Amino acid sequence: MNIRLLLFLALLGVSARSFSQCAENPQPKVLLVGDSWAFFMSVDQTINTVFSKWGHSDCTFYTNITLAENGAETDDFLTPAKQNEILAKLDEYPSIEFIHLSIGGNDALGDWNINYTQGQTDTLIEDISQRLLDVITFIKTARPNIKVFWSGYVYPNFGEVIETSFLGENHPFFGTWDGMGQPTFQQINDILNVFSHRAEVYADTTDNVDYVSCPGLLQYTFGQPDPLGVAPGGSYAAFTQPLPFGDPSYPSPKESMRDYGLTKDCFHLSPRGYRDFIGYHTRKFYHKALMHDFYAVADSIELNGSLSANGSVSDLLKLGELDSGNYASLLTFNLATMADTGITKASLFIRREELAGATPVNGAMQVKIKAGYFGGSILLETADLLAQPSTQGAPCIFGANQENGDWVRLELPEYFYPYLQTGNTVQFILEAPTATGSILFSNATEPDFAPVLDITYGPKTVSVVEVKNDVLVDIYPNPTTGLLNINTTLDLTNTTIQIHDITGRLMLSTVLTGTTVDVAALPAGIYSLQLITPKGTFNKKIVRN
């Protein structure tokens, strides 16, 4: 790191160490493969946008014009050209864990007709399904542990878009619709649902193959605020149609279709439509699938909530300045099934529901951790705010955090890891003491949106034990006016000193580089000093005169 950068960081109040700790290195996790839906999702950067909104800003997708091709059918991905490209990219990007597969739609739209007998329709669906399975089999043979997610489709909108367009028979999709015999919404939606059900059954019975059914999703997210322009007419509000199928007698709303200025598309979605689509897939699949070796969900209403120094306790997760009080959020996780191993990464995922004023999720935010629980019991109580934490510090903050519904990822400092031990309960308190605004996070009411603790395993770490024998460590002078000396038989290599005030607020945290530490900058008062060594943690009260 050059001297100009060091000076720049110093002016910002940022150390070189914290800068490197909070750097993010996004890696391709998803190979996007398929037809025009894959192509448009690539153009719109849909997966990257949605993953960031869910806190997974370190996970990206990769594709190219060979892998995501307009008009591609299942047959195309059984050819050497496309299969070799899939193999090449899996070799080039070993970080890829998922193949997001969007194929099959063009097969049905290009071949089916309303005049088909039931036998002809069944044969067509069987043929398309078998080719789809052949593509998946090839992928799983190429890399057995890869996870394949077939995205499926939502209902199209040929009838309304074409019949209400001034282009009429000159509409770009009229030929496709006419070739199918101009099916009603119900007819084409039924075919889509039968085909999708075949894939769903296969996914349910096959390892590492997944599918999330949501053909009526855009009816749910967009609604039909204006009456449908053709039969059956009528309207409905957003978030009223039942998921996953909505009402198959209606199309996806015209407003959810891609807009070309002169007309709307009949099958391809708007950028928001694709975000809603992948957002639902992320909610039901990717969010937890992208977690690492172990994750725990804060799934108890009683053990998660917020606390205020004015005595307020709530099962709502509030953080920051609200109603003349500063609120801290408390989260509880059960680590009973976590493996007895080391940890190389630990992150908290929390979802924003509402924001008032400036966000308190910023560099001044602090996280406390307690192996076990704060206070006298595992339940929420205002005394938790004054309880001594195992340690605390500032997390690295990632994710979108731009709109309600966005997630943030709080990557925890390494010195938190020893307090994450199998078989234990662990609690966190999130604090923003200088906040001028407040944020409401999603709690455990909806499991898909509940906070998550995500852990990546690594080499076995030394368990934290408190050193009881005061003879081992002598800290003097105490009281002090500034300089503390440390006399100990312990090896102080890789030792951190943390000092908290009587409210538990972290006042100083530094890596020890000798046998002294200067506390002259602290206000006069009583403090708790933690000497965190590879052999254990030593706690001592100190007085700053």
Backbone torsions as a table, in degrees:
resi	resn	phi	psi	omega
1	MET	NA	128.5	-174.5
2	ASN	-81.7	165.9	-172.9
3	ILE	-66.3	-33.4	179.3
4	ARG	-64.9	-40.4	178.5
5	LEU	-66.1	-39.3	178.0
6	LEU	-61.8	-42.9	178.4
7	LEU	-64.4	-40.2	179.1
8	PHE	-62.0	-43.5	179.5
9	LEU	-66.6	-37.1	179.3
10	ALA	-63.7	-41.0	177.8
11	LEU	-62.0	-32.8	178.7
12	LEU	-82.2	-8.5	-176.6
13	GLY	78.3	24.2	-177.9
14	VAL	-115.5	129.6	178.7
15	SER	-82.3	155.9	177.6
16	ALA	-61.2	-34.3	-178.9
17	ARG	-65.7	-46.5	-178.6
18	SER	-68.1	-32.1	178.0
19	PHE	-61.4	-46.7	-178.5
20	SER	-69.7	-34.5	179.5
21	GLN	-62.8	-34.2	-173.8
22	CYS	-96.8	6.3	175.0
23	ALA	-72.1	148.1	-179.5
24	GLU	-121.4	140.3	-178.3
25	ASN	-123.2	84.6	-176.6
26	PRO	-60.4	140.0	-179.8
27	GLN	-125.5	142.1	175.2
28	PRO	-63.2	121.5	177.4
29	LYS	-110.8	-20.8	-174.0
30	VAL	-125.1	129.2	170.5
31	LEU	-98.6	116.6	-176.3
32	LEU	-91.0	117.3	-172.6
33	VAL	-130.4	133.4	174.4
34	GLY	153.2	-149.4	-170.1
35	ASP	-97.1	-152.2	-177.0
36	SER	-63.7	-27.4	175.7
37	TRP	-64.9	-41.9	175.2
38	ALA	-63.3	-40.2	179.5
39	PHE	-59.9	-48.6	-178.3
40	PHE	-68.7	-34.9	176.6
41	MET	-66.1	-31.1	175.2
42	SER	-69.1	-47.4	179.5
43	VAL	-59.1	-42.3	-177.5
44	ASP	-80.5	-6.4	-175.3
45	GLN	56.3	38.3	-171.8
46	THR	-60.2	-49.3	-174.1
47	ILE	-64.5	-44.2	179.0
48	ASN	-61.2	-43.4	-179.0
49	THR	-62.1	-47.3	-177.2
50	VAL	-68.2	-43.3	179.5
51	PHE	-59.1	-40.7	178.3
52	SER	-64.0	-39.4	178.8
53	LYS	-65.5	-21.5	177.7
54	TRP	-100.0	12.6	176.8
55	GLY	89.3	-6.1	-176.8
56	HIS	-95.7	52.3	-178.8
57	SER	-70.2	-8.7	176.3
58	ASP	-88.3	-0.9	-178.3
59	CYS	-115.6	126.6	-178.2
60	THR	-127.5	176.2	176.6
61	PHE	-114.2	162.7	171.6
62	TYR	-133.4	141.1	169.6
63	THR	-158.0	176.6	172.9
64	ASN	-152.8	-178.8	-173.4
65	ILE	-72.9	-13.4	173.8
66	THR	-81.1	-38.7	-176.9
67	LEU	-83.0	-28.2	179.9
68	ALA	-124.8	96.8	-169.0
69	GLU	-123.1	129.7	174.9
70	ASN	-56.1	131.5	175.9
71	GLY	81.6	0.1	-176.8
72	ALA	-65.7	143.6	176.2
73	GLU	-117.9	174.5	-177.9
74	THR	-58.7	-38.9	179.5
75	ASP	-55.0	-36.2	-175.9
76	ASP	-62.3	-30.3	-177.1
77	PHE	-91.6	11.5	169.9
78	LEU	-107.6	7.4	178.2
79	THR	-92.0	153.0	179.4
80	PRO	-58.3	-35.8	-176.0
81	ALA	-59.8	-49.9	-177.0
82	LYS	-76.8	-36.7	179.2
83	GLN	-66.6	-38.9	176.5
84	ASN	-64.7	-34.5	178.4
85	GLU	-68.5	-38.8	175.9
86	ILE	-61.1	-46.7	179.7
87	LEU	-61.0	-42.0	-177.8
88	ALA	-63.1	-41.7	-177.2
89	LYS	-75.0	-30.8	174.0
90	LEU	-66.0	-35.1	176.1
91	ASP	-71.9	-38.8	-177.1
92	GLU	-71.1	-33.1	-177.0
93	TYR	-121.8	82.1	-179.0
94	PRO	-65.1	-14.0	178.6
95	SER	-75.1	-12.3	-178.5
96	ILE	-66.8	128.1	-179.7
97	GLU	-115.1	-17.7	-174.7
98	PHE	-133.7	144.8	166.0
99	ILE	-112.8	117.4	176.9
100	HIS	-90.1	110.5	-169.3
101	LEU	-108.1	120.0	179.5
102	SER	-125.3	85.3	177.2
103	ILE	-142.6	160.3	177.5
104	GLY	116.1	-28.3	-178.2
105	GLY	-63.5	-43.6	-179.0
106	ASN	-66.9	-31.5	178.4
107	ASP	-59.7	-47.2	-177.4
108	ALA	-70.6	-45.3	-177.8
109	LEU	-65.8	-28.7	-177.0
110	GLY	-85.5	-20.2	-171.0
111	ASP	-118.9	-28.8	-173.9
112	TRP	-79.2	150.6	177.8
113	ASN	-143.2	146.8	-177.1
114	ILE	-63.9	-17.3	180.0
115	ASN	-87.2	-0.8	176.9
116	TYR	-62.4	141.8	170.0
117	THR	-71.4	167.2	178.0
118	GLN	-60.6	-37.8	178.8
119	GLY	-64.1	-41.9	178.0
120	GLN	-64.5	-40.8	178.8
121	THR	-63.9	-44.5	179.4
122	ASP	-61.2	-41.6	179.7
123	THR	-64.5	-42.8	179.1
124	LEU	-60.9	-48.0	-179.0
125	ILE	-63.5	-39.3	178.2
126	GLU	-62.1	-43.3	-179.3
127	ASP	-64.7	-45.4	179.8
128	ILE	-63.5	-44.5	-178.9
129	SER	-60.9	-41.0	-178.6
130	GLN	-66.3	-39.3	177.9
131	ARG	-66.2	-39.0	176.5
132	LEU	-60.5	-43.6	179.6
133	LEU	-66.6	-34.2	177.0
134	ASP	-64.0	-39.6	177.7
135	VAL	-64.5	-44.9	179.8
136	ILE	-63.4	-40.5	178.9
137	THR	-61.4	-41.6	177.0
138	PHE	-59.2	-46.5	-178.3
139	ILE	-62.0	-45.6	-177.4
140	LYS	-69.0	-28.9	176.1
141	THR	-72.3	-39.0	-179.8
142	ALA	-65.0	-41.8	176.8
143	ARG	-142.2	95.5	-171.4
144	PRO	-56.0	-30.7	-176.1
145	ASN	-91.1	-0.2	179.5
146	ILE	-66.5	146.3	176.7
147	LYS	-101.6	125.1	-179.5
148	VAL	-102.7	125.4	175.3
149	PHE	-115.7	113.1	175.1
150	TRP	-88.5	121.9	-168.8
151	SER	-82.9	-21.0	-177.3
152	GLY	66.8	-161.5	-175.9
153	TYR	-144.9	166.8	169.6
154	VAL	-105.2	170.4	-178.5
155	TYR	-60.2	136.7	174.8
156	PRO	-80.1	-178.5	177.8
157	ASN	-144.7	74.2	177.9
158	PHE	-79.9	-51.2	-171.6
159	GLY	-58.0	-52.4	-176.9
160	GLU	-69.1	-46.6	-176.6
161	VAL	-59.3	-47.8	-176.2
162	ILE	-72.3	-44.8	-174.9
163	GLU	-72.3	-20.8	177.6
164	THR	-100.8	2.4	179.3
165	SER	-90.7	141.4	177.5
166	PHE	-69.1	-12.3	-179.8
167	LEU	-75.2	-27.5	178.8
168	GLY	56.4	-125.2	-178.3
169	GLU	-69.7	-9.8	176.7
170	ASN	-88.1	0.7	177.9
171	HIS	-62.8	138.6	-176.5
172	PRO	-56.6	-26.1	-177.7
173	PHE	-103.2	6.8	-179.9
174	PHE	-62.6	-41.4	-178.3
175	GLY	-60.8	-39.9	178.3
176	THR	-64.3	-46.4	-179.2
177	TRP	-65.4	-44.4	-179.2
178	ASP	-65.9	-36.3	178.9
179	GLY	-63.8	-24.5	176.4
180	MET	-88.9	0.9	-178.9
181	GLY	86.9	22.0	-179.7
182	GLN	52.3	61.0	-177.0
183	PRO	-65.3	152.8	171.7
184	THR	-72.7	168.9	177.6
185	PHE	-58.4	-44.6	-178.2
186	GLN	-61.8	-42.9	-176.9
187	GLN	-63.1	-48.4	-176.5
188	ILE	-73.6	-33.3	178.4
189	ASN	-68.6	-35.3	177.8
190	ASP	-63.2	-41.6	178.5
191	ILE	-62.8	-44.5	178.8
192	LEU	-59.0	-43.1	-177.2
193	ASN	-69.6	-35.5	177.6
194	VAL	-66.2	-45.4	178.9
195	PHE	-61.8	-44.6	-178.5
196	SER	-64.8	-35.0	180.0
197	HIS	-63.8	-36.2	177.9
198	ARG	-60.7	-45.2	179.4
199	ALA	-66.3	-36.1	-179.5
200	GLU	-64.2	-43.7	178.6
201	VAL	-61.4	-42.1	178.6
202	TYR	-62.7	-44.7	-179.2
203	ALA	-63.4	-37.7	-178.6
204	ASP	-66.9	-21.4	-175.3
205	THR	-113.7	9.1	-176.0
206	THR	-127.8	129.5	179.1
207	ASP	-64.5	141.0	174.6
208	ASN	61.9	24.2	170.6
209	VAL	-126.6	128.4	-175.7
210	ASP	-135.0	154.0	177.3
211	TYR	-151.6	136.5	176.8
212	VAL	-116.2	114.6	-177.7
213	SER	-76.9	124.6	177.4
214	CYS	-157.9	50.1	-177.6
215	PRO	-63.4	-26.7	-179.8
216	GLY	-96.1	15.9	-172.6
217	LEU	-58.2	-45.2	-174.4
218	LEU	-74.6	-23.9	168.2
219	GLN	-60.7	-38.9	-178.4
220	TYR	-71.3	-48.4	-172.9
221	THR	-80.4	-33.2	-178.9
222	PHE	-92.9	-36.7	-171.5
223	GLY	70.8	177.7	176.9
224	GLN	-125.1	74.3	-174.3
225	PRO	-64.6	-34.0	175.7
226	ASP	-101.0	147.5	-179.1
227	PRO	-55.3	140.2	176.1
228	LEU	-55.1	136.5	-172.6
229	GLY	-71.7	-10.5	179.9
230	VAL	-137.4	175.8	178.1
231	ALA	-59.9	140.1	10.5
232	PRO	-87.2	9.5	-179.9
233	GLY	65.3	-160.2	177.1
234	GLY	82.0	171.8	-179.7
235	SER	-145.2	167.8	176.1
236	TYR	-158.3	153.5	-177.5
237	ALA	-81.2	156.4	173.7
238	ALA	-61.4	149.9	176.7
239	PHE	66.6	24.2	177.4
240	THR	-113.8	-25.0	179.5
241	GLN	-74.8	140.4	-177.0
242	PRO	-73.7	140.7	174.6
243	LEU	-95.7	147.7	10.9
244	PRO	-93.5	-12.0	-167.0
245	PHE	-96.6	-12.1	-178.4
246	GLY	57.1	-139.3	176.6
247	ASP	-117.0	103.8	-176.6
248	PRO	-64.8	-8.9	176.1
249	SER	-84.0	-2.7	176.3
250	TYR	-115.9	157.8	173.3
251	PRO	-87.9	176.5	163.1
252	SER	-65.7	142.6	-175.9
253	PRO	-56.5	144.3	-179.8
254	LYS	-58.6	-32.8	-179.2
255	GLU	-67.5	-16.5	178.5
256	SER	-89.2	-4.9	180.0
257	MET	-85.8	157.0	-178.0
258	ARG	-66.6	138.2	-174.6
259	ASP	-105.1	121.6	179.0
260	TYR	-105.7	13.5	179.6
261	GLY	90.2	-71.2	179.1
262	LEU	-70.2	-29.1	-177.3
263	THR	-159.5	170.9	175.2
264	LYS	-96.1	157.8	169.9
265	ASP	-73.8	164.8	178.1
266	CYS	-107.2	-14.7	-171.4
267	PHE	-136.9	-32.7	-178.5
268	HIS	-90.1	145.1	-169.8
269	LEU	-93.5	159.2	171.9
270	SER	-68.9	164.8	176.1
271	PRO	-53.6	-42.0	178.1
272	ARG	-66.6	-38.0	178.3
273	GLY	-58.6	-45.0	178.0
274	TYR	-67.5	-34.6	177.2
275	ARG	-65.4	-41.4	176.9
276	ASP	-61.9	-40.7	-177.9
277	PHE	-63.5	-53.7	-179.8
278	ILE	-70.8	-30.1	176.1
279	GLY	-61.5	-40.2	178.4
280	TYR	-69.8	-38.5	175.5
281	HIS	-61.6	-38.5	179.9
282	THR	-69.1	-40.3	177.9
283	ARG	-59.9	-43.9	-173.0
284	LYS	-93.5	-14.8	-177.3
285	PHE	-138.3	-65.3	-167.3
286	TYR	-62.9	-36.7	-174.1
287	HIS	-55.4	-48.3	179.6
288	LYS	-81.5	-32.7	179.9
289	ALA	-65.0	-29.0	179.6
290	LEU	-81.2	-8.8	173.7
291	MET	-64.2	168.6	-171.2
292	HIS	-99.2	-128.0	-170.7
293	ASP	-73.7	-30.0	-178.7
294	PHE	-151.7	138.3	171.0
295	TYR	-138.9	148.2	177.7
296	ALA	-125.2	140.3	-179.5
297	VAL	-104.2	136.2	175.1
298	ALA	-76.6	84.8	-165.4
299	ASP	-103.6	15.2	-179.4
300	SER	-120.1	122.7	178.3
301	ILE	-62.4	-37.2	-174.5
302	GLU	-70.9	-24.7	-172.4
303	LEU	-105.5	7.1	-179.4
304	ASN	-136.5	135.1	-178.9
305	GLY	175.3	-153.9	-177.4
306	SER	-133.7	154.9	-176.2
307	LEU	-132.6	146.6	176.6
308	SER	-130.8	147.3	179.7
309	ALA	-62.8	-18.5	178.1
310	ASN	-82.0	5.4	174.8
311	GLY	101.6	-0.4	-177.8
312	SER	-78.4	137.6	174.8
313	VAL	-129.6	131.9	-176.4
314	SER	-142.3	148.7	174.0
315	ASP	-84.1	1.2	171.5
316	LEU	-84.1	143.3	-179.6
317	LEU	-91.8	94.8	-178.8
318	LYS	-110.8	146.3	179.1
319	LEU	-141.7	130.5	174.8
320	GLY	105.9	-166.2	-173.2
321	GLU	-84.1	119.1	-176.2
322	LEU	-153.5	130.9	176.7
323	ASP	53.7	47.1	177.6
324	SER	60.5	27.0	176.4
325	GLY	-145.3	151.9	177.2
326	ASN	-100.4	122.3	-175.5
327	TYR	-102.1	142.6	172.1
328	ALA	-115.3	144.3	177.8
329	SER	-96.1	136.1	177.6
330	LEU	-116.2	128.8	-178.6
331	LEU	-121.2	140.6	-179.7
332	THR	-124.1	132.1	179.8
333	PHE	-130.8	143.5	178.2
334	ASN	-100.4	120.2	-177.7
335	LEU	-103.6	24.2	-174.0
336	ALA	-59.1	-34.9	-176.3
337	THR	-100.3	5.6	177.1
338	MET	-69.3	141.5	179.7
339	ALA	-67.2	151.4	178.1
340	ASP	-84.4	80.4	-175.5
341	THR	-147.1	-178.7	177.7
342	GLY	-81.9	176.7	-176.7
343	ILE	-134.3	135.3	175.7
344	THR	-113.0	-9.4	179.1
345	LYS	-163.1	140.0	176.4
346	ALA	-143.6	132.2	-176.1
347	SER	-137.6	145.9	170.7
348	LEU	-104.3	133.0	174.8
349	PHE	-110.7	125.3	178.3
350	ILE	-135.7	145.8	-172.5
351	ARG	-110.4	129.4	178.2
352	ARG	-78.2	128.7	173.8
353	GLU	-103.3	-44.7	-179.2
354	GLU	-143.4	150.6	176.2
355	LEU	-133.5	135.3	174.4
356	ALA	-125.9	117.2	-178.9
357	GLY	77.2	-154.8	-178.1
358	ALA	-73.0	140.6	-178.8
359	THR	-66.7	133.5	174.6
360	PRO	-82.1	-3.3	177.9
361	VAL	-86.2	89.2	-176.5
362	ASN	-150.8	-170.0	-174.7
363	GLY	-64.2	-18.0	179.8
364	ALA	-86.7	-4.7	-178.3
365	MET	-69.1	142.8	179.2
366	GLN	-123.4	146.4	175.4
367	VAL	-122.1	128.8	172.7
368	LYS	-104.2	145.9	175.7
369	ILE	-125.3	143.6	175.4
370	LYS	-135.3	118.6	172.8
371	ALA	-70.8	113.5	-170.2
372	GLY	103.0	-119.7	179.8
373	TYR	-151.3	153.1	175.5
374	PHE	-73.3	155.2	172.8
375	GLY	70.0	-160.4	-173.4
376	GLY	-87.7	-10.3	179.0
377	SER	-153.6	173.5	-179.2
378	ILE	-75.1	-15.9	-178.8
379	LEU	-75.5	158.7	179.7
380	LEU	-70.3	133.3	175.4
381	GLU	-155.2	149.6	-175.5
382	THR	-61.1	-24.9	178.4
383	ALA	-63.0	-19.5	178.7
384	ASP	-58.8	-31.9	-177.6
385	LEU	-65.6	-28.6	-177.9
386	LEU	-96.7	-6.5	-177.6
387	ALA	-70.1	146.2	179.5
388	GLN	-72.0	124.0	177.4
389	PRO	-78.3	164.1	171.1
390	SER	-64.9	-41.0	171.9
391	THR	-168.7	174.8	177.2
392	GLN	-157.2	165.5	-179.2
393	GLY	177.5	-179.1	-179.2
394	ALA	-92.8	128.2	178.2
395	PRO	-82.5	162.4	166.9
396	CYS	-86.0	132.7	-171.2
397	ILE	-110.0	124.0	179.7
398	PHE	-132.0	172.6	-178.4
399	GLY	102.9	-176.1	-173.2
400	ALA	-81.4	-65.5	-180.0
401	ASN	56.1	37.5	179.2
402	GLN	-105.8	-28.8	-175.5
403	GLU	-136.0	160.7	172.0
404	ASN	-60.0	137.1	-175.2
405	GLY	97.9	-13.3	177.7
406	ASP	-77.2	151.0	176.4
407	TRP	-105.8	150.4	168.9
408	VAL	-118.7	149.0	176.5
409	ARG	-112.5	121.5	178.7
410	LEU	-104.3	105.0	177.4
411	GLU	-82.0	125.4	-172.4
412	LEU	-84.8	147.1	177.5
413	PRO	-61.2	153.4	-177.0
414	GLU	-60.4	-32.4	-176.5
415	TYR	-73.3	-2.1	170.9
416	PHE	-78.5	-25.6	-167.7
417	TYR	-58.6	-40.8	-178.2
418	PRO	-61.4	-18.5	-179.2
419	TYR	-88.9	-0.7	176.2
420	LEU	-100.2	93.1	-172.5
421	GLN	-122.3	140.2	-178.3
422	THR	-58.6	144.6	178.4
423	GLY	84.7	-8.1	-175.8
424	ASN	-101.3	160.1	162.0
425	THR	-90.3	144.8	175.0
426	VAL	-131.8	140.5	177.9
427	GLN	-121.2	149.2	176.2
428	PHE	-125.7	144.3	169.2
429	ILE	-119.8	124.3	176.1
430	LEU	-98.6	127.0	-177.1
431	GLU	-127.7	146.6	173.9
432	ALA	-140.3	72.2	-170.5
433	PRO	-64.0	-22.9	-178.6
434	THR	-101.2	10.2	-175.4
435	ALA	-66.5	144.2	172.0
436	THR	-107.3	-10.1	176.9
437	GLY	-123.3	-179.0	-178.2
438	SER	-138.1	157.2	178.7
439	ILE	-134.8	142.2	174.7
440	LEU	-109.7	122.7	177.8
441	PHE	-96.1	156.7	173.8
442	SER	-68.6	138.3	178.1
443	ASN	-103.6	-155.9	-173.0
444	ALA	-85.5	6.4	-178.9
445	THR	-59.4	-44.3	177.4
446	GLU	-111.5	108.7	-174.4
447	PRO	-55.4	-33.3	179.9
448	ASP	-62.8	-25.0	-174.4
449	PHE	-110.8	4.5	-178.5
450	ALA	-70.2	151.1	176.8
451	PRO	-57.2	149.1	-177.3
452	VAL	-131.9	138.4	170.1
453	LEU	-104.6	119.3	-176.5
454	ASP	-111.5	130.4	-173.8
455	ILE	-128.1	134.8	173.3
456	THR	-108.4	127.1	-178.4
457	TYR	-75.3	160.3	178.3
458	GLY	-163.4	-159.8	-179.9
459	PRO	-59.8	148.7	180.0
460	LYS	-60.4	130.9	178.5
461	THR	-100.3	160.6	177.6
462	VAL	-74.1	127.0	179.3
463	SER	-67.1	148.7	-177.7
464	VAL	-87.1	121.9	174.0
465	VAL	-127.1	143.0	-179.0
466	GLU	-82.4	128.6	179.1
467	VAL	-74.6	119.0	-173.1
468	LYS	-90.5	-27.0	-172.1
469	ASN	-84.0	107.2	-177.3
470	ASP	-63.7	-17.5	-179.2
471	VAL	-64.6	-29.3	-177.7
472	LEU	-65.8	-30.8	-174.1
473	VAL	-132.7	128.5	175.3
474	ASP	-127.3	122.4	179.9
475	ILE	-114.5	123.5	-174.0
476	TYR	-150.7	159.6	-8.1
477	PRO	-73.3	150.6	-179.6
478	ASN	-144.2	104.4	13.3
479	PRO	-69.8	163.7	-179.1
480	THR	-136.2	156.1	173.1
481	THR	-99.3	-2.5	179.2
482	GLY	174.9	-61.0	-172.4
483	LEU	-93.2	130.0	174.9
484	LEU	-110.0	134.9	175.1
485	ASN	-103.3	143.6	-179.6
486	ILE	-118.4	118.0	177.6
487	ASN	-115.8	115.8	-174.5
488	THR	-153.1	156.0	173.1
489	THR	-89.8	-3.5	179.4
490	LEU	-76.5	150.1	172.2
491	ASP	-76.6	119.0	-175.4
492	LEU	-91.6	9.2	175.5
493	THR	-62.9	136.1	179.6
494	ASN	58.5	41.8	179.7
495	THR	-106.0	137.6	177.9
496	THR	-112.8	139.9	172.9
497	ILE	-109.6	131.4	173.7
498	GLN	-127.3	138.3	179.8
499	ILE	-126.5	126.3	-179.7
500	HIS	-116.4	148.1	173.8
501	ASP	-82.0	-176.8	-173.1
502	ILE	-70.0	-14.8	176.3
503	THR	-89.8	-1.6	-178.6
504	GLY	92.2	-0.4	-179.3
505	ARG	-72.7	132.5	179.1
506	LEU	-71.8	122.3	-178.5
507	MET	-104.7	-26.7	-178.7
508	LEU	-155.3	136.8	174.8
509	SER	-144.4	123.7	-177.2
510	THR	-152.9	151.1	173.7
511	VAL	-83.5	127.6	-176.5
512	LEU	-71.4	128.5	179.8
513	THR	-113.0	-1.1	178.2
514	GLY	-156.2	-138.4	179.0
515	THR	-122.7	19.0	177.5
516	THR	-133.7	156.7	173.9
517	VAL	-143.5	136.9	-175.7
518	ASP	-99.1	119.9	179.2
519	VAL	-113.5	21.1	-177.0
520	ALA	-61.7	-27.5	-177.8
521	ALA	-76.3	-9.8	-179.4
522	LEU	-80.5	143.4	173.7
523	PRO	-64.6	156.9	177.7
524	ALA	-60.0	138.0	-179.9
525	GLY	160.7	-174.7	179.8
526	ILE	-102.1	136.6	-175.9
527	TYR	-135.0	159.7	172.8
528	SER	-106.6	123.6	179.5
529	LEU	-105.4	131.2	174.2
530	GLN	-114.4	125.9	173.5
531	LEU	-105.3	103.9	-173.5
532	ILE	-98.8	105.7	-177.2
533	THR	-112.1	164.2	176.0
534	PRO	-61.0	-19.0	-178.5
535	LYS	-95.5	-8.0	-179.0
536	GLY	150.1	-177.7	-176.6
537	THR	-118.1	130.8	177.9
538	PHE	-110.4	129.9	-179.4
539	ASN	-113.9	138.7	178.1
540	LYS	-153.0	141.4	173.7
541	LYS	-80.5	137.4	175.8
542	ILE	-129.8	157.1	179.2
543	VAL	-122.1	126.4	175.0
544	ARG	-101.1	112.6	-179.9
545	ASN	-79.8	NA	NA
